[in-house]
Amino acid sequence: MAAQARGATPRHDGRGRRGGRRLGLTAAAAVLALTAACTGGSTEASDDGTTVLRFTWWGDTSRADRYEEAVALFEKENPGVDVRTGFASWGDYWTARSTEAAAGGLPDVLQMDLAYLTEYASTGRIAPLDEHLGETIDVGTLPEQLLPAAQVEGETFAIPTSTNTLALQVNTALLDELGVPAPEGDLTWDGYDALLASVAAAGAGREPTVHGSVDYTQIFWLFQVWLGQQGKAMFEDGGLGFTRGDLAAWWGRSPALHASDAFLPPERLAQLEGVDALGIGEAAADISWDNFLVRYSEGSASPQLVLLPPPADDPEESGLFLKPSLMLSVGASSAHPEEAAALIDFLTNDPRVGEIFGMSRGVPASTTALDGVEPTGLDAQILEYERALEPRLTSSPPPPVAGFGTLEAAFTTIGQELGYGNLSVEDAVDEWFAEADLVLGG
């Protein structure tokens, strides 16, 4: 949450663990725990009358530590509530949620992503929150244009806690070592590809080898941005808003970049499971969510990164948009929806929570949470990037459609096969459109 999985499939590699109230979730453990939950609902019982809430998220251990600190504050102010926490990597997280949903016992509070919102809302897995808005959950602190992204057919099913947008992250110190000039001003797509090829040529003799970046054509959300630059949208009226030719043009950029080693070889990427190529100095650039700046900068190579707008052939058509980076929902089977809503309000709006997380989960969506942040260093860099980008936000997030997550997963998997050379561009496009026809009922 995957060097191969971004945004909706972010590269988070959180590992489950238990310490005190911590409940680590792996996919296998989740199956066992949630089979037991079939008989007891999503909320555990307590002998002393304490309300027990289950709260789970995807992410790495850094995010887990921050959530634990925030939850401890909530429990201190709500002594009658015991929050049992758990986390997993992106893929394991959704596998576990699918198992829980089949068993009828989703957690009381769960981290939600735009890619899965419609699927979980339309099937009754998560509860509408409208009765809590303005009462238990203060949404007056959120940007007016943000909440609609969390709504399905007019009802609110999640609360955005933060925002992010895509950024080109460049290790300028590494470029200097390689003798490759750092980009100045806006980059076109061809200009960016040329930069990656220059890095690969200069980094071929180093140990380890330095490549330009990982394969950006596998990023579903970046494809949405590129479509916006062409004046198109990913979805229109419940169907696709682009053609096979559009996808062929996008994926068609990949083979030449793999051939020149501008892209990190997929075999090497597979070896780096849970580790970011940019963070360990095996790539000089990456296009990913701006809040990943913190994570990448904490990599073993301590890269010195700058945030730049992603490439665009016309700077006036950036295709960029602000996305709810993380949202929180209430499981439909929760026996304590009011307490669950109170936890969501706390994690969204409390300035102390804003201070704990900084920009690590994105720029706080709530003005009160943002008041708790005194941005310095990387946090200030992220905030400055988003504020400077506001005039260039020319698109909106794709409307949540049922099956978005499935389409994104297929996009990544097929893109990987293309990267390995197992598929031609034409065959890759055919496979993905066949999947889209099944998912969207076309």
Buried (B, 14 or more C-beta within 10 A) or exposed (E): BBBBBBBBBBBBBBBBEEEEBBBBBBBEBBBEBBBEBEEEBBBBEEEEEBBBBBBBBBBBBBBBEBBBBBBEBBBEEBEEBBBBBBBBBBBBBBBBBBBBBEBBBBBBBBBBBBBBBBBBBBEEBBBBBEBBBEEBBBBEBBEEEBBEBBBBEEEBBBBBBBBBBBBBBBBBBBBEBBEBEBBEEBBEBEBBBBBBBBBBBBBEEEEEBBBBBBBBBBBBBBBBBBBBBBEBBBBEEEEBBBEEEBBBBBBBBBBEBBEBBBBBBBEBBEEBEEBBBBBBBBBBBBBBBBBBBBBBBBBEBBBEBBBBBBBBBEBEBBBBBBBBBBBBBBBBBBBBBEBBBBBBBBBBBBBBBBBBBBBBBBBBBBBBBBBBBEBEEBBBBBBEBBEEBEEBBBBBBBBBBBBBBBBBBBBBBBBBBBBEEEBEBEEBBBBBBEBBEEBBEE
